[in-house]
């Protein structure tokens, strides 16, 4: 109904891009103001054009205040004297969204009416385009601008706005003393370059860098992302033109040429292959599963932390698994009938086929395992990591990517062997998610999560970060809402998987296979036949 549609639209968030450095979500002095972003520093100019953009969600039903604060401008007049200026101003978010751009004039507090300049805001609703491009540019026979040298050229990219103005979106590095520069490749989101509109104008200015900030204009050219992406052909060579120079010289041809090359980066949304393995620690540290004090307690009314972690992660990641068959293992338990300790046994009890059908099948096998094995120990990670790694080692053509989910409550007993297993697995199509449950200290897990320092073993460093660790207790809802707790956990624990998967594929030069068109559903075919 129209009323329902209006209600849904009122809560929808709209991604927008604009330049600001502070953000306050609601109009309340009681709510803290937190830093949202900071621009780069531009030296020696009174007219800075900042490259860095800030992305935020716009909510129609909320008053969102942006606070621009602590702008420090300093000018050294001598070794002992300097002048500085700090200011703050605020603006409500709907204002920049209702106008293509707007200015806020700054006035001197001591001299009424004296302007100190203006800050110009521009905001635009962003498209849902997720494409990423890697660009490489070089130039040939640019104009000489330096008296004692050649030129120090750099490029500035601008995207066109809906009102015909241009907004800076990228700046290359400076290549010193050459008329034939080759710039380093760079990666840019297509959304930042043209807001996902392949035919929108992109303007590129060529400058000669000067130390005092008064960079000399060499020339410019315009194109579009569609032309950029045509590949190595005549569309990739652009004449750099200087209108003023052309008006003065009758024989003027150009101020040089710029050649571009571009390749598209695949994003995770295009990739639909993975193989997910689940692994649950069944050590005696967790206590008797029949007792409420145990982390494995089989409560008939609600899930324990292990089951919640399995369900939270599994329900999301299963959509990327083609057959929905999950190998599920336990470790750190004594198995019937002889009580042999195992650190990688199938929860299903079937040594020939460890697969479980769907997440519900994994949960069923987990609870069945609690009834049949004896919780024991120790907490050894390396056996199950090596077991999954052996499977990943057999498939390195990009057709499968393996994700190992490990849920544990204790300290790792075989840390040396585990680090070696992680280093070896980092060269394979594989990621490891570790969820810590319970009150234990998980310092060793933090070491495996190589966000700060890459994991190493015997002098070898892991070639990429493949481990993501989170303690479940940090995501538990204080009111006991299990759905909310699981949603929080899944959001953070899966955050690094897309980047890890793409990182492996890129380093191996593997591109996604073309999607196979699905066969029409029989019911659809029947309806189509009846309609015609």
C-alpha positions as CSV (number, residue, x, y, z in Angstrom):
1,X,0.0,0.0,0.0
2,X,1.1,3.6,-0.4
3,X,1.2,4.0,3.4
4,X,3.4,1.0,3.8
5,X,5.8,2.2,1.0
6,X,6.1,5.5,2.7
7,X,6.9,3.9,6.0
8,X,9.6,1.7,4.4
9,X,11.1,4.6,2.6
10,X,11.3,6.7,5.7
11,X,13.7,4.3,7.3
12,X,15.9,3.7,4.3
13,X,19.5,4.9,4.4
14,X,21.0,6.6,1.4
15,X,24.8,6.6,1.0
16,X,26.2,10.0,0.2
17,X,29.6,11.5,-0.4
18,X,30.8,14.8,0.9
19,X,33.7,16.6,2.4
20,X,33.6,17.0,6.2
21,X,35.6,16.1,9.2
22,X,33.2,15.6,12.1
23,X,29.8,14.1,12.4
24,X,27.1,14.2,15.1
25,X,24.3,11.7,14.5
26,X,21.5,13.5,16.4
27,X,20.7,17.0,17.5
28,X,21.5,16.4,21.2
29,X,24.2,17.9,23.3
30,X,24.1,14.8,25.4
31,X,25.4,12.6,22.6
32,X,29.2,12.6,22.1
33,X,30.7,13.9,18.9
34,X,33.1,11.5,17.4
35,X,35.7,11.9,14.7
36,X,34.4,10.9,11.3
37,X,37.3,11.7,9.1
38,X,40.2,14.1,8.4
39,X,41.3,15.7,5.2
40,X,44.8,15.6,3.9
41,X,47.1,18.6,4.3
42,X,47.7,20.8,1.3
43,X,50.7,23.1,1.6
44,X,51.2,26.7,0.4
45,X,47.8,27.5,-1.0
46,X,44.9,29.7,-0.2
47,X,42.5,27.7,-2.4
48,X,42.9,24.1,-1.3
49,X,40.9,21.5,-3.2
50,X,40.8,18.4,-1.0
51,X,40.9,15.0,-2.6
52,X,39.7,12.9,0.3
53,X,36.0,12.3,0.4
54,X,33.8,11.1,3.3
55,X,31.0,8.6,2.9
56,X,28.1,8.5,5.3
57,X,24.6,7.2,5.4
58,X,21.8,9.8,5.2
59,X,18.6,9.2,7.0
60,X,15.6,11.3,6.0
61,X,13.9,11.0,9.3
62,X,16.9,12.2,11.4
63,X,18.5,15.5,11.8
64,X,22.2,14.8,11.3
65,X,24.6,17.6,12.3
66,X,28.1,17.8,10.8
67,X,30.7,19.6,12.8
68,X,33.7,20.9,11.1
69,X,36.2,21.7,13.8
70,X,39.8,22.4,14.6
71,X,41.0,23.6,11.3
72,X,44.5,24.7,12.0
73,X,46.2,27.1,9.6
74,X,49.8,28.0,10.6
75,X,52.2,30.5,8.9
76,X,55.8,30.7,10.1
77,X,56.9,34.3,9.9
78,X,60.3,33.8,11.5
79,X,62.1,31.2,13.6
80,X,60.4,32.5,16.7
81,X,57.0,33.8,15.5
82,X,54.1,31.9,14.1
83,X,50.4,32.7,13.5
84,X,47.7,30.1,13.8
85,X,43.9,30.0,13.4
86,X,41.4,27.5,14.8
87,X,37.7,27.6,14.0
88,X,34.7,25.4,14.1
89,X,31.4,25.5,12.3
90,X,28.4,23.2,12.0
91,X,25.9,22.3,9.2
92,X,22.8,20.1,9.0
93,X,23.1,17.2,6.5
94,X,19.9,17.8,4.5
95,X,21.3,21.3,3.4
96,X,24.2,20.0,1.3
97,X,22.0,17.3,-0.2
98,X,19.3,19.8,-1.3
99,X,21.8,21.9,-3.2
100,X,24.5,20.9,-5.7
101,X,27.0,22.8,-3.6
102,X,27.0,25.6,-1.1
103,X,29.5,27.9,0.7
104,X,29.9,28.9,4.3
105,X,31.8,32.2,4.6
106,X,34.2,32.7,7.5
107,X,34.4,36.1,9.2
108,X,37.0,37.7,11.4
109,X,35.8,37.8,15.0
110,X,37.6,41.1,15.8
111,X,36.8,43.0,12.6
112,X,33.1,43.0,11.7
113,X,32.3,42.2,8.1
114,X,35.9,41.1,7.3
115,X,35.8,37.8,5.4
116,X,38.4,35.1,5.9
117,X,37.4,33.1,2.9
118,X,34.8,30.4,2.4
119,X,34.4,26.6,2.8
120,X,32.5,25.0,-0.1
121,X,30.6,21.8,0.5
122,X,29.4,19.4,-2.2
123,X,27.4,16.3,-1.7
124,X,25.9,13.7,-4.0
125,X,24.0,10.5,-3.6
126,X,26.1,7.5,-4.4
127,X,25.2,4.7,-6.8
128,X,25.4,1.0,-5.8
129,X,28.2,0.4,-8.3
130,X,30.9,-1.7,-6.7
131,X,33.3,-1.9,-9.6
132,X,37.0,-1.2,-8.9
133,X,39.6,-0.2,-11.6
134,X,43.4,-0.3,-11.7
135,X,44.8,2.4,-13.9
136,X,48.2,3.0,-15.3
137,X,49.1,6.2,-17.2
138,X,52.1,7.6,-18.9
139,X,52.7,10.8,-20.9
140,X,54.9,11.8,-23.9
141,X,56.4,15.1,-24.9
142,X,54.8,17.3,-22.3
143,X,55.6,21.0,-22.2
144,X,58.7,22.1,-20.5
145,X,57.9,24.4,-17.5
146,X,61.0,24.6,-15.4
147,X,63.8,27.0,-16.3
148,X,66.6,24.9,-15.0
149,X,65.1,21.5,-15.8
150,X,62.2,19.9,-17.7
151,X,58.9,19.4,-15.8
152,X,57.8,17.7,-12.6
153,X,54.4,16.4,-13.9
154,X,51.4,15.0,-12.0
155,X,47.8,14.3,-12.8
156,X,44.6,15.5,-11.1
157,X,41.4,13.6,-11.9
158,X,37.9,15.3,-11.6
159,X,34.5,13.7,-11.8
160,X,31.7,15.8,-13.2
161,X,28.7,16.7,-11.0
162,X,25.1,16.9,-12.0
163,X,25.2,20.7,-12.1
164,X,28.1,20.7,-14.5
165,X,30.8,21.5,-12.0
166,X,33.8,19.2,-11.3
167,X,35.0,17.6,-8.0
168,X,38.5,16.3,-7.5
169,X,38.7,12.5,-7.0
170,X,42.3,11.5,-7.4
171,X,45.8,12.9,-7.6
172,X,48.8,11.0,-8.8
173,X,52.3,11.2,-7.4
174,X,54.9,13.7,-8.9
175,X,57.4,12.4,-11.4
176,X,60.5,14.6,-11.2
177,X,62.4,16.2,-14.1
178,X,60.9,14.5,-17.2
179,X,58.7,15.3,-20.1
180,X,57.8,11.6,-20.5
181,X,56.6,10.5,-17.1
182,X,55.3,7.1,-16.2
183,X,53.1,7.1,-13.1
184,X,52.6,4.3,-10.7
185,X,49.5,2.2,-11.1
186,X,46.7,3.1,-8.7
187,X,43.3,1.5,-7.8
188,X,40.2,3.6,-7.6
189,X,36.5,2.8,-7.1
190,X,34.5,3.5,-10.2
191,X,31.9,5.1,-8.0
192,X,34.4,7.7,-6.9
193,X,35.5,8.3,-10.5
194,X,32.1,8.7,-12.1
195,X,29.5,7.6,-9.5
196,X,28.9,4.4,-11.5
197,X,27.9,6.3,-14.7
198,X,30.3,4.9,-17.3
199,X,29.4,7.8,-19.7
200,X,29.8,10.7,-17.2
201,X,32.6,13.1,-18.1
202,X,36.0,12.6,-16.4
203,X,38.4,15.6,-16.6
204,X,42.2,15.1,-16.2
205,X,44.5,18.1,-15.6
206,X,48.2,17.9,-16.1
207,X,50.4,20.1,-13.8
208,X,54.0,20.8,-13.3
209,X,54.8,20.7,-9.6
210,X,56.4,23.7,-7.9
211,X,57.7,23.6,-4.3
212,X,55.8,26.8,-3.4
213,X,52.5,25.3,-4.3
214,X,51.9,27.5,-7.4
215,X,51.8,24.5,-9.7
216,X,52.0,25.3,-13.4
217,X,49.1,24.2,-15.6
218,X,50.3,22.2,-18.6
219,X,47.0,21.1,-20.1
220,X,43.9,18.9,-19.8
221,X,41.8,16.3,-21.5
222,X,38.3,14.9,-20.9
223,X,37.1,11.4,-21.3
224,X,34.7,8.9,-19.7
225,X,35.2,5.6,-17.8
226,X,33.7,3.8,-20.8
227,X,36.5,5.2,-23.0
228,X,39.1,4.6,-20.4
229,X,38.1,0.9,-20.3
230,X,38.3,0.2,-24.0
231,X,41.8,-1.3,-23.7
232,X,45.0,-0.8,-25.6
233,X,43.8,1.0,-28.7
234,X,43.5,4.5,-30.2
235,X,40.9,5.5,-27.6
236,X,43.6,5.3,-24.9
237,X,45.8,8.1,-26.2
238,X,44.6,11.6,-25.3
239,X,45.9,15.0,-26.4
240,X,46.8,17.3,-23.6
241,X,45.4,20.7,-24.6
242,X,46.1,24.2,-23.1
243,X,43.3,26.6,-24.3
244,X,45.3,29.8,-23.4
245,X,48.4,28.5,-25.3
246,X,46.3,27.5,-28.2
247,X,44.8,31.0,-28.4
248,X,48.2,32.6,-28.6
249,X,50.0,30.3,-31.0
250,X,48.6,29.6,-34.5
251,X,50.7,26.5,-35.0
252,X,49.9,25.0,-31.6
253,X,49.0,21.3,-31.8
254,X,49.1,20.1,-28.2
255,X,51.0,20.1,-25.0
256,X,51.8,16.4,-25.2
257,X,49.8,13.2,-25.0
258,X,48.7,10.9,-22.2
259,X,48.3,7.2,-22.7
260,X,46.1,5.2,-20.4
261,X,45.7,1.5,-19.6
262,X,43.0,0.2,-17.3
263,X,41.9,-3.2,-15.9
264,X,38.8,-4.0,-13.9
265,X,39.1,-5.5,-10.4
266,X,36.6,-8.2,-9.5
267,X,34.6,-7.8,-6.3
268,X,33.4,-10.5,-4.0
269,X,29.8,-10.2,-5.1
270,X,30.8,-11.8,-8.4
271,X,32.3,-14.9,-6.8
272,X,30.1,-17.7,-5.8
273,X,32.4,-20.6,-5.0
274,X,33.5,-21.8,-1.6
275,X,33.8,-24.9,0.6
276,X,33.1,-24.3,4.3
277,X,34.3,-26.6,7.1
278,X,33.1,-26.4,10.7
279,X,35.2,-27.4,13.7
280,X,34.1,-27.5,17.4
281,X,36.4,-27.8,20.4
282,X,35.1,-30.6,22.7
283,X,37.6,-30.3,25.5
284,X,36.9,-31.1,29.2
285,X,37.4,-27.4,30.1
286,X,33.9,-26.7,29.0
287,X,32.3,-29.0,31.7
288,X,29.6,-31.6,31.5
289,X,27.1,-30.8,28.7
290,X,24.3,-31.9,30.9
291,X,25.1,-29.2,33.5
292,X,24.0,-25.5,33.1
293,X,27.5,-24.4,34.0
294,X,29.0,-26.0,30.8
295,X,29.5,-23.9,27.7
296,X,28.2,-27.0,25.8
297,X,25.1,-27.2,27.9
298,X,22.2,-28.7,25.9
299,X,19.5,-26.4,27.0
300,X,16.1,-27.5,25.6
301,X,14.9,-23.9,25.5
302,X,17.8,-22.0,24.0
303,X,21.1,-22.5,22.1
304,X,24.5,-22.5,23.9
305,X,27.3,-20.2,22.7
306,X,28.8,-22.9,20.4
307,X,25.5,-23.5,18.6
308,X,24.9,-19.8,18.3
309,X,28.3,-19.3,16.7
310,X,27.7,-22.1,14.3
311,X,24.3,-20.9,13.3
312,X,25.3,-17.2,13.1
313,X,28.2,-17.7,10.7
314,X,26.8,-20.7,8.9
315,X,23.5,-19.2,7.9
316,X,25.3,-16.4,6.0
317,X,28.3,-18.2,4.5
318,X,26.2,-21.2,3.4
319,X,24.8,-19.1,0.5
320,X,28.3,-19.1,-1.0
321,X,28.6,-22.9,-0.8
322,X,27.4,-24.5,-4.0
323,X,26.2,-27.9,-2.5
324,X,25.4,-26.9,1.1
325,X,27.4,-29.9,2.3
326,X,29.6,-28.9,5.3
327,X,32.4,-31.1,6.6
328,X,32.0,-30.8,10.4
329,X,34.7,-31.9,12.9
330,X,35.3,-32.0,16.6
331,X,38.7,-32.0,18.4
332,X,39.9,-32.6,21.9
333,X,37.7,-35.6,22.8
334,X,37.8,-39.3,23.5
335,X,36.0,-41.4,21.0
336,X,34.1,-44.6,21.6
337,X,34.6,-47.5,21.9
338,X,38.2,-47.5,23.0
339,X,38.5,-43.9,24.3
340,X,41.1,-42.8,21.8
341,X,41.8,-39.1,21.8
342,X,41.2,-37.4,18.5
343,X,41.9,-33.8,17.3
344,X,40.0,-34.1,14.0
345,X,37.1,-36.4,14.0
346,X,33.8,-36.1,12.1
347,X,30.9,-35.0,14.3
348,X,28.6,-37.2,12.2
349,X,30.6,-40.3,13.3
350,X,31.1,-41.3,9.7
351,X,34.8,-41.3,9.0
352,X,34.2,-41.8,5.3
353,X,31.8,-38.9,4.9
354,X,32.2,-36.0,7.4
355,X,29.6,-33.8,5.5
356,X,26.5,-32.5,7.0
357,X,23.5,-31.2,5.0
358,X,23.1,-27.5,5.7
359,X,23.6,-25.7,9.0
360,X,20.8,-27.6,10.6
361,X,22.7,-30.8,9.8
362,X,25.8,-29.4,11.4
363,X,23.9,-28.4,14.6
364,X,22.3,-31.9,14.7
365,X,25.7,-33.6,14.4
366,X,27.2,-31.3,17.0
367,X,24.5,-32.2,19.6
368,X,24.8,-35.9,18.7
369,X,28.6,-35.7,19.2
370,X,28.1,-34.3,22.7
371,X,26.0,-37.4,23.5
372,X,28.5,-39.9,22.2
373,X,32.0,-38.7,22.9
374,X,33.8,-37.8,26.1
375,X,35.1,-34.3,26.5
376,X,38.8,-34.4,27.2
377,X,41.6,-32.3,25.7
378,X,44.1,-30.8,25.0
379,X,43.2,-28.0,22.6
380,X,45.2,-28.7,19.5
381,X,44.5,-26.6,16.4
382,X,47.1,-27.8,13.9
383,X,45.6,-31.3,13.1
384,X,42.3,-29.9,11.8
385,X,43.9,-26.9,10.0
386,X,46.3,-29.3,8.2
387,X,43.4,-31.6,7.3
388,X,41.5,-28.8,5.6
389,X,44.7,-27.5,4.1
390,X,45.2,-30.9,2.4
391,X,41.9,-30.5,0.7
392,X,42.6,-27.0,-0.3
393,X,46.0,-28.0,-1.7
394,X,44.3,-30.2,-4.3
395,X,42.2,-27.4,-5.7
396,X,44.2,-24.3,-6.6
397,X,42.6,-23.3,-9.9
398,X,40.1,-20.9,-8.2
399,X,37.1,-23.3,-8.5
400,X,36.9,-23.6,-4.7
401,X,37.8,-21.5,-1.7
402,X,37.9,-23.1,1.7
403,X,36.7,-21.4,4.9
404,X,37.4,-23.1,8.2
405,X,35.3,-22.0,11.2
406,X,36.8,-23.0,14.5
407,X,35.0,-22.5,17.8
408,X,36.9,-23.0,21.0
409,X,36.9,-22.0,24.7
410,X,40.5,-22.6,25.7
411,X,44.2,-21.8,25.3
412,X,45.9,-23.4,22.3
413,X,48.1,-26.3,23.4
414,X,50.1,-26.7,20.2
415,X,50.9,-23.0,19.4
416,X,54.2,-23.8,17.6
417,X,52.6,-26.4,15.3
418,X,49.5,-24.2,14.8
419,X,51.6,-21.2,13.6
420,X,53.4,-23.4,11.1
421,X,50.1,-24.7,9.9
422,X,48.7,-21.2,9.4
423,X,51.9,-20.1,7.5
424,X,51.5,-23.1,5.2
425,X,47.8,-22.5,4.7
426,X,48.3,-18.9,3.8
427,X,49.6,-20.0,0.4
428,X,46.4,-22.0,-0.3
429,X,42.8,-20.9,-1.2
430,X,41.8,-20.9,2.5
431,X,40.7,-18.6,5.3
432,X,40.3,-19.5,9.0
433,X,37.7,-18.0,11.4
434,X,38.2,-18.5,15.1
435,X,35.4,-17.7,17.5
436,X,36.4,-17.8,21.2
437,X,33.6,-18.6,23.7
438,X,33.6,-18.3,27.4
439,X,35.7,-16.2,29.8
440,X,39.2,-17.5,29.0
441,X,42.1,-15.3,27.9
442,X,42.6,-15.5,24.2
443,X,46.0,-13.8,23.8
444,X,47.3,-16.6,21.6
445,X,44.3,-16.2,19.2
446,X,45.2,-12.5,18.8
447,X,48.7,-13.5,17.7
448,X,47.2,-15.7,15.0
449,X,45.0,-12.9,13.8
450,X,47.8,-11.1,11.9
451,X,46.3,-7.7,11.5
452,X,49.2,-6.0,13.2
453,X,52.1,-8.5,12.8
454,X,52.0,-11.2,10.2
455,X,52.1,-14.8,11.6
456,X,55.5,-16.4,11.3
457,X,57.1,-19.8,11.8
458,X,60.7,-20.8,11.7
459,X,61.6,-17.5,10.0
460,X,58.9,-17.7,7.4
461,X,56.1,-15.2,7.4
462,X,52.6,-16.0,6.1
463,X,52.2,-14.5,2.7
464,X,48.8,-13.1,3.6
465,X,46.5,-12.7,6.6
466,X,44.0,-15.5,6.6
467,X,42.9,-15.7,10.2
468,X,40.1,-13.7,11.8
469,X,39.6,-14.1,15.5
470,X,36.7,-12.6,17.6
471,X,35.7,-13.3,21.2
472,X,32.0,-14.1,21.3
473,X,31.5,-12.4,24.7
474,X,32.1,-9.0,23.0
475,X,29.0,-9.5,20.9
476,X,26.6,-10.9,23.5
477,X,23.5,-8.7,23.9
478,X,23.1,-7.6,27.5
479,X,19.4,-8.2,27.4
480,X,19.9,-11.8,26.3
481,X,18.6,-11.3,22.7
482,X,20.3,-14.2,20.9
483,X,19.3,-13.1,17.4
484,X,20.9,-9.7,18.0
485,X,24.0,-11.4,19.4
486,X,24.4,-13.7,16.4
487,X,23.9,-10.9,14.0
488,X,26.6,-8.8,15.6
489,X,29.0,-11.8,15.6
490,X,28.4,-12.7,12.0
491,X,28.9,-9.1,10.8
492,X,32.4,-8.8,12.3
493,X,33.7,-12.4,12.0
494,X,33.0,-12.5,8.2
495,X,34.2,-9.0,7.5
496,X,37.7,-10.0,6.2
497,X,36.7,-13.0,4.1
498,X,35.9,-11.1,0.8
499,X,39.3,-9.4,0.9
500,X,41.2,-12.6,1.8
501,X,39.5,-14.5,-1.0
502,X,40.1,-11.7,-3.6
503,X,43.7,-11.3,-2.4
504,X,44.4,-15.0,-3.2
505,X,42.7,-14.9,-6.6
506,X,44.6,-11.7,-7.6
507,X,48.0,-13.0,-6.6
508,X,47.4,-16.1,-8.7
509,X,45.9,-14.3,-11.7
510,X,42.6,-16.1,-11.3
511,X,39.5,-14.5,-12.7
512,X,35.9,-15.6,-12.0
513,X,34.4,-17.9,-14.6
514,X,31.5,-16.6,-16.6
515,X,28.2,-17.3,-14.8
516,X,26.2,-20.3,-16.1
517,X,22.7,-19.1,-17.1
518,X,20.2,-20.9,-14.8
519,X,17.7,-23.2,-16.5
520,X,14.2,-21.7,-16.3
521,X,12.1,-23.1,-13.5
522,X,9.5,-25.7,-14.8
523,X,6.7,-23.7,-13.3
524,X,8.0,-20.6,-15.1
525,X,8.1,-22.5,-18.4
526,X,4.5,-23.6,-17.8
527,X,3.3,-20.1,-17.0
528,X,5.1,-18.7,-20.0
529,X,3.5,-21.3,-22.3
530,X,0.0,-20.5,-20.9
531,X,0.6,-16.8,-21.3
532,X,1.6,-17.0,-24.9
